[in-house]
């Protein structure tokens, strides 16, 4: 048990080494600045305050250790989870435990310093609140010092969150650039492609109207997939995404002589909203690729619903015969990564499956 505990502690320090070093340097800097200004103002009082527990060296080490623990817990277990709207109850509970623990430990040290003081407290007593009063302790340790720690922790947490989002944005831009480069390397000239499809459509229209219409649908699918409808932020109008989904459904029905069983429902209240493109269609294509859509008892279910702030997309399909249990893994891993980069913690992706069915529920914010 001791070995496991030691390994856990070692892993913690290895994983958080940089954080702890930065917080330690910050704590030393703040403690030194506080001592300097206190000493300039009142040298005798400064020496008394900063060595009132176990001596100035030990007291400094304990203060720095206390500050590092306080900042670490406040930043990574309280403020950042609350900012990211993740584990609010656990974050508030951690804040409460931290406050109670600090008050208890500081009061114990305060009691020791009162009993073992080498100075007469009345030398430093104030008119309003005497130094040896419990109200003095509550004022400084229960309010002022705790608020100072909270302000410092919040400032550092804002910086950490800004750095995290900046890194995500850099990764997203890099992946987008790589994807665009890959498309440029492998795609046929789009003007040539669309002109060719238009030519084919005009030639076969009088011979087979259905085939000609299929060519137009295919052209629309490819035009949308090339990303020509994105705005400056890389989003598309939600109705364009819906049209793309319907085109993919239609072209697959035509390929299978309308023998696929598909139930599609939509309820879009804000048609001017915009979302990240091609995420929904990837889930639909997964269902076509891995699902059995010929069973009338288990049709492909697609439900798209939006309100003013959120899009909800639900899709459920029967698993195809001979498909491995992890056949959805690659496409879904790419979707998870893209959602994390685009929406961070502001999205929900729920996957459920049993031996016969696979369903996905996705919720993402929309931009009006």
N, C-alpha and C positions, 0 to 999 in steps of 0.2 A: 504493500500500500504506500509506503514511504517513497519507494522508487517511482511509482506511478505519479505521485504528487510532485516529486522532483522533476520528472519529465514534463509534466503539465506546466509547471512554473518556467522551466527552461524554454518550452515552446512559446509561452506567452511573451517572455522577454525577447526571444528571437524575432517573433512576428511584429512586436511593437517597439523594437529597439529605437528606431528613428523618432517615433512619437515621444517616447520617454526621455530621450536625450534633449529634444527641443523643449519639452515642458520643464525639464530640470534646469536648463539654461535660462528659460523665462522666469522660473521661480527664484533662482539665484539673483537675477537682475532686479526683479521687483523687491526682493527682500533687502538687497544692498541699497537700492534707491530709498526705500523706506527708512532704513537705519541712517543713511547719510542725512536726509532732511530732518529726521528726529534729532540727530546729534548736533546739527547746526543750530537747531532751535533751542535745545536744552540738553547739553551733554550728560549731566548727571541723570536726568530722567531717562534718556535714551539707553544708557548703560543699565539702568535698573530694569527697564521694560524688556530689553533684548537678552538679559541674562537672569531673569527672574525665576526660571525653572531649574535648570541644571548647569548653568554656566553658559557663557556666550557662544562657545564653539558647539557644544552639544545642542543648545537651544536652536542655533542656526540650522544644524543638520535636521533636527526634528521639524522645524518650520518648513524647510524646503521639501522634506518628504511628505508632510501633510499637504502642502500646496500641490505637489505633483499628483498625488492621489485624488485630491479634490478636483483639479482641472481635468484629469483623465476621465473620471466618472462623469463629471458634469458635461463634458464635451461629447464623449462617445457613447454614453449610456442614457443621457437625459436630453440635451439640446438637439443634437443631430437627429436622433429618432423622432423627436417632436417636429423638427423642421421637415423631415421626410415623411411625416404622417405614418410612422411605422412603430407599432408597439407602444401606444400612448400610455396605457395603464402601467406597463413595466417601467417606462421612463419616469412617470410620476412617482411610482413606488421607490425607484432608485434615488430620486431626488429627496424623498422623505427620509429614507434610511441614511443617506449621506448627511442630511441636516442634523438628524438626531445623533448620529455617531460623532460628528464634529462638535456639537454642543456638549456631549458627554465627556469626550476626551479633553476638550478645552477647559471645561469646568473642573475636571480632576487636576489638570496642571495649574489652573488658577488657584485651587484650594491649597496645593503644595506651595506655590509661591507666596501665598498669604501667610502660611504657617511658618515658612523658613526664611521670610524676608529679612535682609540685613539692614534695611532702612525703615525708618518710621514712616508709615503710610501717610501720616498727616502732613508730611513735607510736600507730598504731591496731591493732596486732597483738593477737591474743587468745592466751590460754594454751593452749586446746585446738587451734584451727585458725588458723594465721597468715593475715593478709589476702592475702598474695601466693601462697598455696597454691592449687593447682588444685582441691583438695577444698572450699575456701571458695567458689569459683566454682560448682562443681557443687551445693553445698548450697543456695545462694541462687537461682541462675538455673535450675538443673535441677530443683529441687523446690519451694522455698518460693514464689518468684515465679510459677512456672507454676501451682501449685495456687491461688494467689490469683487469677490471671487466670481460671482455670477456674471458681472459685466465683462470681466476678463475672459471667462470661459465662452461667453456668447460671441465676443469679438473673434476669438480663435476659431470657434465653430463656423462662423460666417466665412472666414478665410479658407478653412478646410473644405467647406461645401462649394465655394467658388472654384477652388483648385480641382475638385472632383468633377464638377460640371464642365470645366474647361478641358480636362483630359478626355471626357466623354465626347465633347464636341470635336476635339482634334481627331479622335478615333473614328467618329462618324464621318467626318469630312474626308479622312484618308480612305476609308472603305468605299465611300461614294465615288471618290476619284478613281480608285482601282477598278470599281465596277464599271464606271463609264469608259475607262481605258480598255477594259476587257471587251465591252460591247463594240467599241470602235474597231478593235482588232479583228473581231469575228463576224460582225454584221455585214450584210450586203448593203450597198448604198441605198438608203431608204427611198429616195426619189425613183431610182431605177426599179426598186421592188414594187412600189405602189403603182407606178406607170405600167409595169408588167401585169399586175393584178387587174388593173383597169382594162388593159388590152384583152386579157383572158375573159373578163366579164363581158365585154362587148361582143366577143366572138361566140360565146356559148349561150348568150341570153336568149336568142331565138330557138336554140336547140333544146336547152334544159334550163328553164327559168329558176328552178330550185337550186341547181348547181351554181348558177350565176349569182343568186342571192347569197349563197354560202361563201363565195369568193369575196363579196363585199363585207360580210361579217368578219371573215378572216383578216381582211385589210384593216378594219377598225380595231380588231384585237391587237394586231402587230403595231399599229400606229400608237395605241395607248401604251403598250408595253415599252416602246422606245422613249417614253417619258417626255413627250413634247407638250403635255398639258400642265406641267408642274409650275407653281409660282416661285417667287424668289426664295421662299423658305422650304421648298421641296415638297409642298403639300398640293393636293388636288381637290377640286370640288367633289363633294360626296356623291353627287348625282352622276358624275363621270365614272367614279368607281363602281357604282351600281350598274350603270350601262355596260361596263366591262364584264362584270359578273354575269349579267344576263346574256351577253354575247357568248361567253365561254359555255354557259349552260346550253344555249341554243345550238352552238356548233357541235357539242358532244351529243345532243339529242339527234341531230341530223346524221351524224356519223353512225349512230346506232339505231336508225330508223324509228326514232321516238319510242324505243322500248325501255328507256330508263325511267325509273320511278323517282320523281323529284317533287318535293313540296317546298315551294319558295314563298316566303312571306316578308313583307317589308312595311314599316311604319316610320316614315321620315318626316319629322315635324319642322326641321330646319334645313331646307334644301340649299341654303347658301353656305353651309358649314364646310370646312375643309379638313382633310385627314391625310396621313401618310399613305402613299399609294402602294398597291400590290401586296399589302399584308393580308387583306381579306381573301383575295383571289388565290393566294398560296394555300390557304386552308381549303378552299373549294377544290383546287386542283389535286390536293392530297386525297380528298374524298373520291374524286374520279379515278385516281391512280390506284388506290389501295382498297376501295370499297366495292361491295357487291350491290349494284343499283338496279338489278333486275328482279329483286324480291318485292312483290307488291305489299307484303306484310311489313316490310322494313324499308320504306323509302328513304332517300336522302332528305333530311330536314335542314332547311336553311332559314333562319329567322334574323332579320336585320331591323333593329329598332334604335331610334335616336330621340333624345330630348334636346333642350337648349344647350346642355353642357357635356353630354356623354353619348357615346355610341356603344350599343350592345349587340354583339354578333354571336349567334349560337348555330352550330352545325353538328349534325349527328349522322353517322352512316353505319351500315352493317359491314363488318369486315369481310373482305374477299377470301375465298378458299385458298389455302396454301400460303397466305401471307404471314410472315413471321411477326411475332408479337411486337418487335421493335422497328417495324417497317416505317413507322411515322417519324422516327427519331431525327434523321438528318434535316428534313425540311423544318420541323418544329424547333430544332436547336437554332437554326438560322433566324426563325421568327422571334424566338426569345431574345436573342442577341440584339436584333434590330429594335425590338420594343424597348429593351433596357436602354439603348442608346438614345432613342427618340423621346421616350416618355418617362424614363427613370422609374420611380416608385408610383407614378400616377396612372398605372394601368393594372389590370387584372387579367391573367391568363390561367384558366382552370381546365385541366385535362382529366378526363375520366374514361376508363375503358373496362370492359369485361371480356370474356372469351368470344363474344359475338358482336359487340358494338364498340364504337369509339366516338366520343363527343368532345367538343371544345366550346368553351365560353370565353369570349374576349370582351373586355370593356376598356375603352380608351377615351380620353378627353378629345373634344372637337373644338376647332377654332372657327369662330363666326367671322 
